[in-house]
Amino acid sequence: MRCIWKDPGRQEKEIAERQKGAGTFPGIRRAGFLLKKMRQANKNSKEVFHSRVYTNRPDYADLESPEKFEAILGIIGTRLRQHPKAICSYSGGSDSDILIDLIETARHLFGLPEVKYCFFNTGLEMNATKDHVKKVAEKYGVEITEYRPEKNIVMATREYGIPFISKIVSSAMETVQKKELLFSIREEYDNAEDKTAIREELRQRYPRSEQGINFLCCCNSAGEPRPNIQLVIDSSKYLYEFMKENPCSFKISAKCCDYCKKQVAHKVQKDYEMIITGERRDEGGMRSVPKSENANGTMCFSETSSGQFRFKPLYYVSDADKEWYKERFQIRYSDAYEVYGLTRTGCCGCSISSKAVEDLEKIRPYEPNVVTAAWNIFGDSYRYREKYNEFKKKKQLETKNAGQMSFDDFPEVLPL
């Protein structure tokens, strides 16, 4: 067996520790079939809508951390045996650290071929991340190849715009801005008795603007109200009111992600049979929304229209599961976590993160140039979000005060 760590003794010790108390690993069989657990029935008689992320979750998703990771190891073994020509995206973040440890452990437990690892450098990366990528490659004795986009993050944001709130909001607002959709169409839709008819009329008025119309009107393409899903503006409280009263002065877009990561990833990954990523449901946003390709499989494993397979072993791994795994197997994250104090890295400084400005201040003592660069790229979005947060707090306070009663509401109890 080839050593996955520089110290063979450590490898043997860790493999033994993983197996201790857990019995024999289920090998290449689907461990999920062997680890079924009864789910509690929904005691709430009121019908509640759940997306496929919840209703189609595998049995192991409800297991405790030790059993869940045992199941995942078996599933990784199965998938790598079925699709040995695999490539895995490694970002240098905490999810990637858990993922590469699981993959390399499964590979050596089950005697499977090597996996190709790739790191996509957007052009705005912390030294802590880049250094960590090198250390992890050395730890496991693997090669993690670095790739850079043709259009880096500075060029992409200047041309298309910068993210705001989330990828969902950013993508929808790009349509709203490009197609010059008026925010007043929301009132038209709300006041219309025939929602289907007004939705069709808006489609005719604003061709090829489906995403923007649905986003502002909080409906689907058939005109049916959908106020409680992530794809509409009301998923962010008071955002509609804020943006209507405070029109955005800069271009909003999530295309920087497309150009700096997705496009370069597609070129690198196109010749591989299976693509492995560390996406998790607990991250929220677009990663928790079912995609069309999932109709051909599950949220964890699916086949794309091109015939490739997408494998997300960590999809149902919670934050608590990650903490258990880190402590159990002594996984060391990058200095961005262990020294700077960040809780996640992702794209450095990305204005989608609600903690972007706070995180940059944690980075500043160690890498001030990265902080300056982030502010130069995303500063308009940081400031606009701060203004939105203040607006939201004010509205919440007004709502709270409006619900409070005073003695003036009951004059009969007041002294004469």
Residue pairs with C-beta under 8 A, 6 or more apart in sequence:
1 108
1 111
2 108
2 141
3 11
3 141
4 11
4 104
4 105
4 107
4 108
4 140
4 141
5 11
5 14
5 139
5 140
5 141
6 138
6 139
6 141
11 108
14 105
14 329
15 105
15 108
15 109
17 329
18 105
18 329
19 25
21 66
22 66
22 67
22 70
25 31
25 70
25 73
25 74
25 77
25 109
26 34
26 70
26 71
26 74
27 74
27 77
27 110
28 74
28 77
28 78
28 81
28 110
29 74
29 78
30 74
30 75
30 78
31 60
31 70
31 71
31 72
31 73
31 74
31 75
32 58
32 59
32 60
32 71
32 74
32 75
33 59
34 71
34 74
35 59
35 60
35 63
35 67
35 70
35 71
36 59
37 59
37 62
37 63
39 62
42 48
49 228
51 289
51 290
52 290
52 294
52 299
53 281
53 288
53 289
53 290
53 299
56 298
56 299
57 299
57 316
58 298
58 300
58 316
60 67
60 68
60 71
60 72
60 75
60 316
61 68
61 316
63 71
65 320
65 321
65 324
65 325
66 324
66 328
68 316
68 317
68 321
69 102
69 317
69 321
69 325
72 102
72 313
72 314
72 317
73 102
73 105
73 106
73 109
74 106
75 300
75 313
76 102
76 103
76 106
76 313
77 106
77 109
77 110
77 112
79 86
79 274
79 301
79 309
79 311
79 313
80 86
80 103
80 106
80 107
80 110
80 112
80 113
80 115
80 274
81 110
81 112
83 273
83 274
83 309
83 311
84 112
84 113
84 273
85 272
85 273
85 274
86 115
86 116
86 272
86 273
86 274
86 275
86 276
86 311
87 115
87 116
87 117
87 118
87 268
87 269
87 272
87 274
87 275
87 276
88 99
88 100
88 103
88 115
88 116
88 117
88 118
88 275
88 276
88 277
89 96
89 117
89 118
89 119
89 120
89 265
89 275
89 276
89 277
89 278
90 96
90 99
90 100
90 117
90 118
90 119
90 133
90 136
90 144
91 119
91 120
91 129
91 278
91 345
91 346
92 119
92 125
92 129
92 130
92 132
92 133
92 136
92 334
92 345
93 129
93 278
93 333
93 334
93 344
93 345
93 346
94 322
94 326
94 333
94 337
94 344
94 345
95 278
95 279
95 280
95 314
95 322
96 278
97 136
97 331
97 332
97 333
97 334
98 278
98 314
98 317
98 322
98 325
98 326
98 331
99 276
99 278
99 313
99 314
100 117
100 136
100 140
100 142
101 140
101 325
101 329
101 331
102 313
102 314
103 115
103 276
103 313
104 140
104 142
106 112
107 113
107 114
107 115
114 142
115 142
115 276
116 145
116 272
117 137
117 142
117 143
117 144
117 145
118 144
118 145
118 146
118 147
118 265
118 268
118 269
119 133
119 144
119 145
119 146
119 147
120 146
120 147
120 148
120 149
120 260
120 261
120 264
120 265
121 130
121 146
121 147
121 148
122 149
122 152
122 153
122 256
122 260
122 261
122 347
122 348
123 148
123 149
123 152
123 153
123 154
123 260
124 152
124 153
124 154
124 347
124 348
124 349
124 370
124 373
124 374
124 377
125 348
125 370
126 336
126 345
126 348
126 363
126 367
126 370
127 367
127 370
128 334
128 335
128 336
128 339
128 340
128 366
128 367
129 334
129 336
129 345
129 348
131 334
131 335
132 333
132 334
132 335
132 336
133 144
133 146
134 144
136 144
137 143
137 144
147 264
147 265
147 268
148 264
149 156
149 259
149 260
149 261
149 263
149 264
150 259
150 263
150 264
151 159
151 259
151 260
152 260
153 256
153 260
153 347
153 377
154 377
155 259
156 255
156 256
156 258
156 259
156 260
157 253
157 256
157 377
157 378
159 255
160 174
160 251
160 253
160 255
160 256
160 259
161 170
161 174
161 177
161 250
161 251
161 252
161 253
161 255
162 250
162 251
162 252
162 253
162 256
162 351
162 377
162 378
162 380
162 381
163 170
163 252
163 253
163 254
163 256
163 257
163 350
163 351
163 352
163 378
163 381
164 170
164 173
164 248
164 252
164 351
164 352
164 381
164 384
164 385
165 236
165 239
165 352
165 385
165 388
166 236
166 285
166 286
166 352
167 254
167 257
167 285
167 286
167 352
168 230
168 231
168 235
168 285
168 286
168 289
169 215
169 233
169 236
169 239
169 252
170 252
170 253
170 254
170 352
171 211
171 253
171 254
172 211
172 212
172 214
172 215
172 231
172 233
173 212
173 215
173 248
173 252
173 253
174 251
174 252
174 253
174 254
174 255
175 181
175 209
175 211
175 212
175 215
176 212
176 215
176 216
177 248
177 251
177 252
179 206
179 208
179 209
179 212
181 206
181 209
181 212
181 213
181 216
183 216
183 240
183 243
183 244
185 202
185 206
185 213
185 216
185 217
186 216
186 217
186 218
186 240
188 198
188 202
189 195
189 198
189 199
189 202
189 217
189 219
189 223
190 217
192 198
195 219
195 223
195 224
195 225
196 222
196 223
196 224
197 223
198 223
199 213
199 217
199 219
199 221
199 222
199 223
200 223
202 213
202 217
203 209
203 210
203 213
203 221
206 212
206 213
210 221
213 219
214 220
214 221
214 226
214 231
214 232
215 231
215 232
215 233
216 233
216 240
217 232
218 225
218 226
218 227
218 232
218 233
218 234
219 225
219 226
219 232
220 226
226 232
227 234
228 234
228 235
229 235
230 285
230 288
230 289
231 289
233 239
233 240
233 243
234 240
237 392
237 395
237 396
238 391
238 392
238 395
238 396
239 388
241 391
241 395
242 387
242 388
242 391
242 392
245 391
246 384
246 387
246 388
246 391
248 384
249 380
250 380
250 381
250 384
252 381
254 352
256 347
257 347
260 347
261 347
269 275
269 308
270 306
270 308
272 308
273 308
273 309
274 308
274 309
274 310
274 311
275 308
275 309
275 310
275 311
276 311
276 312
276 313
277 310
277 311
277 312
278 312
278 313
278 314
279 287
279 312
279 314
279 315
280 287
280 312
280 314
280 315
280 316
280 317
280 318
281 287
281 288
281 299
281 315
281 316
282 288
282 317
282 318
282 319
285 352
290 299
293 302
293 303
293 304
293 305
293 310
294 302
296 302
296 303
296 304
297 303
299 312
299 315
299 316
300 311
300 312
300 313
300 315
300 316
301 309
301 310
301 311
301 312
302 309
302 310
303 309
303 310
304 310
317 325
325 331
326 333
332 338
334 345
335 366
336 342
336 345
336 363
337 343
337 345
339 366
340 362
340 363
340 366
341 362
342 359
342 362
342 363
343 355
344 353
346 353
348 363
348 370
348 374
349 356
349 359
349 360
349 370
349 371
349 373
349 374
349 375
349 377
349 378
350 356
350 378
351 378
351 381
351 382
351 385
353 359
354 385
356 374
356 378
356 382
357 382
357 386
360 371
360 374
360 375
361 371
363 370
363 371
364 371
375 382
407 413
407 414
